[in-house]
Amino acid sequence: MKVAICDDELVQTRFLSSLVRKWANQNNRHVVIETFGNANAFLFAWSEDKSFDVLLLDIQMPGQTGVELAKTIRQRDDMIEIIFVTGFSDYMHEGYEVSALHYLIKPVKEDKLFACLDKACRRAKADTRTILLERGNENLRIHQEEIIYVEAFAHLVVIATVDQRYEANTSIGDLEKKLDGSLFFRSHRSYIVGMKYVRKIGKTNITLDNNMQIPISRRRYNDANKAFINFHRSES
């Protein structure tokens, strides 16, 4: 688990770090902790690496507040678990806007923090269908069930999701190994399709729900039909 702590008070940062390490030791978990003194420092790191699992976030900080930072994060990352840490309960209603996991009131109690970290772990286990990819100088997490198709180019792949398209520095073969085989089908040397978005399978093309035509190799036609049938059997 990768935990970020963003707080402008050094004493508080050290205290939270010690509690997270204690929780990790008690639960026999490997935890990487990174600390940040303000919102800008975290944003700089997060812009290049979105693999953080948990963010312990102070609300009242000089410059950008924790709530403002959380809103910025949620525009591009809905998987990181945000735990607000504050000396006041006045801001608690704003957590709903950013899907905060919990609020912890200072001084933070060990059992309360441990319960939050336990919950974050349970939610992470329930959300196993995500992949982590390199994109330029940053890491990106994507929900597999939101991937419509993947197209390979010379030195990268384009991943088309429900919301947008991403470029990743990997080969289509390496990406295929990371994907859940029950959700995807390699129709062509340059294409992988998400079975959830397949409308029909023809001899030379697969038609997606958005009417896009994805090429299919002739030798893969029978396997594609079997994959299509198996997918919808499992969904019913």
C-alpha positions in Angstrom: 0.0 0.0 0.0 1.2 3.5 -0.9 0.2 6.2 1.6 0.6 9.9 1.1 0.4 12.3 4.1 -0.2 16.0 3.2 -0.1 18.3 6.2 1.8 21.6 6.9 2.5 20.7 10.5 5.7 18.6 10.7 4.8 17.2 14.1 1.4 16.0 12.8 3.1 14.5 9.7 5.5 12.5 11.9 2.8 11.4 14.2 0.6 10.1 11.4 3.6 8.4 9.7 4.3 6.5 13.0 0.7 5.4 13.3 0.6 4.1 9.7 3.9 2.2 10.2 2.5 0.7 13.4 -0.7 -0.4 11.6 1.4 -1.9 8.8 3.5 -3.9 11.3 0.5 -5.2 13.1 -1.2 -6.3 9.9 2.0 -7.7 8.3 1.7 -5.3 5.3 4.3 -3.5 3.3 3.6 0.3 3.3 5.4 3.1 1.4 4.8 6.5 3.0 5.5 9.8 1.3 4.9 13.1 3.1 4.1 16.5 1.7 4.0 19.9 3.4 1.4 21.5 1.2 -1.1 20.9 -1.6 1.3 22.0 -4.4 4.0 19.6 -3.3 1.5 16.7 -3.4 0.1 17.8 -6.8 3.6 17.9 -8.3 4.3 14.3 -7.2 0.8 13.1 -8.0 0.9 14.5 -11.6 3.7 12.1 -12.3 2.7 9.1 -10.1 -1.0 8.3 -9.5 -0.3 5.0 -7.8 -1.1 6.3 -4.3 -3.7 4.2 -2.6 -4.5 6.4 0.4 -4.1 10.2 1.1 -4.2 11.5 4.6 -5.1 15.1 4.0 -5.1 18.1 6.3 -7.9 20.5 5.4 -6.5 23.8 6.7 -3.2 24.5 5.0 -1.6 27.7 3.7 -2.5 28.3 0.0 -4.7 25.6 -1.4 -6.9 23.9 1.2 -7.3 20.2 1.5 -10.8 20.3 0.2 -9.7 22.3 -2.9 -6.9 19.7 -3.4 -9.3 16.8 -3.1 -11.6 18.4 -5.7 -8.6 18.7 -8.1 -7.7 15.1 -7.5 -11.2 13.8 -8.1 -11.2 15.3 -11.6 -8.7 12.6 -12.7 -8.5 10.0 -10.0 -11.6 8.4 -8.4 -9.7 5.4 -6.8 -7.4 7.0 -4.3 -8.9 6.8 -0.8 -9.0 10.3 0.8 -9.1 10.6 4.5 -9.4 14.1 5.8 -7.6 15.1 9.0 -8.9 18.3 10.6 -9.2 20.1 13.9 -12.8 21.1 13.1 -16.0 19.3 12.2 -17.3 22.2 10.1 -16.0 20.9 6.9 -17.4 17.4 7.1 -20.3 18.0 4.7 -17.8 18.8 1.9 -16.4 15.3 2.0 -19.4 14.0 0.2 -18.4 16.0 -2.9 -15.1 14.2 -3.2 -16.2 10.8 -1.9 -13.9 11.0 1.1 -13.4 7.7 2.9 -13.6 9.3 6.4 -12.9 12.3 8.6 -10.5 12.1 11.5 -10.6 14.8 14.1 -7.3 16.0 15.6 -5.8 14.7 17.8 -6.1 11.6 15.7 -6.9 8.4 17.7 -5.0 5.3 16.8 -8.0 3.0 16.7 -9.9 5.5 14.4 -7.0 5.7 11.9 -6.5 1.9 12.0 -10.2 1.4 11.2 -9.9 3.7 8.2 -6.8 1.9 6.9 -8.6 -1.5 7.3 -11.5 -0.1 5.3 -9.2 1.2 2.6 -7.6 -2.3 2.3 -11.0 -4.0 2.0 -12.1 -1.6 -0.7 -8.8 -2.1 -2.6 -9.3 -5.9 -2.5 -12.9 -5.4 -3.8 -11.6 -3.3 -6.7 -9.1 -5.7 -8.2 -10.0 -5.0 -11.8 -7.8 -2.1 -12.3 -4.5 -1.8 -14.1 -1.5 0.5 -13.6 0.2 1.8 -16.7 3.0 4.2 -17.5 2.1 7.2 -19.6 5.0 9.5 -20.3 6.4 10.5 -16.9 3.3 9.5 -14.9 1.6 6.4 -13.8 -2.1 5.9 -14.5 -4.7 3.6 -13.0 -7.7 2.5 -15.2 -10.8 0.5 -14.4 -10.7 -2.5 -16.7 -14.5 -2.5 -17.1 -14.4 1.0 -18.6 -12.0 -0.1 -21.4 -13.8 -0.3 -24.8 -10.9 -1.3 -26.9 -7.1 -1.2 -27.2 -5.2 -0.3 -30.3 -1.5 -0.9 -30.8 0.9 1.4 -32.6 4.7 1.4 -33.1 5.9 2.0 -29.6 2.7 2.5 -27.6 -0.9 1.5 -27.2 -4.1 3.7 -27.2 -6.6 2.7 -24.6 -10.2 3.9 -25.4 -12.4 4.1 -22.3 -15.9 5.2 -21.7 -14.7 8.8 -20.9 -11.5 9.3 -22.9 -8.5 7.9 -24.7 -5.1 7.3 -23.1 -1.7 6.6 -24.6 0.5 4.2 -22.6 4.2 3.2 -23.0 3.7 -0.5 -23.4 3.2 -3.2 -25.9 -0.2 -4.7 -26.6 1.2 -8.1 -25.6 2.3 -6.9 -22.2 -1.0 -5.1 -21.7 -3.0 -8.2 -22.6 -1.2 -10.1 -19.8 -2.5 -7.5 -17.3 -6.1 -7.6 -18.5 -8.8 -10.0 -17.1 -9.2 -12.6 -19.8 -12.9 -13.0 -19.1 -13.5 -9.3 -20.0 -11.4 -9.0 -23.1 -10.6 -10.7 -26.4 -7.5 -10.2 -28.7 -9.3 -10.0 -32.0 -6.2 -8.9 -34.1 -2.5 -8.4 -33.6 -3.2 -4.7 -33.1 -6.5 -4.8 -31.3 -8.1 -6.0 -28.0 -11.8 -5.5 -27.4 -13.8 -5.2 -24.2 -16.5 -7.9 -24.5 -18.9 -5.7 -22.6 -19.1 -3.3 -25.5 -19.3 -5.8 -28.4 -22.7 -5.7 -30.3 -22.0 -8.4 -32.9 -19.2 -10.4 -34.4 -18.8 -10.7 -38.2 -16.3 -12.6 -40.3 -14.0 -9.7 -40.7 -15.1 -7.1 -38.1 -16.4 -6.8 -34.6 -19.1 -4.2 -34.2 -19.1 -2.3 -30.9 -22.0 -0.6 -29.3 -20.8 2.8 -30.6 -20.9 1.4 -34.1 -17.1 1.3 -34.4 -15.7 -1.5 -36.5 -12.7 -3.5 -35.0 -10.9 -5.9 -37.4 -10.8 -9.5 -36.5 -8.3 -12.1 -37.9 -10.0 -14.9 -39.8 -8.5 -17.6 -37.6 -9.9 -15.8 -34.5 -13.5 -15.8 -35.6 -14.6 -19.0 -33.9 -12.8 -18.1 -30.7 -14.4 -14.6 -30.7 -17.9 -16.2 -30.8 -17.1 -18.5 -28.0 -15.7 -15.6 -25.9 -18.8 -13.6 -26.7 -21.1 -16.4 -25.6 -19.1 -17.1 -22.4 -19.0 -13.5 -21.4 -22.8 -13.1 -21.6 -23.4 -16.4 -19.8 -21.3 -15.1 -16.9 -23.1 -11.8 -16.9 -26.6 -13.4 -16.8 
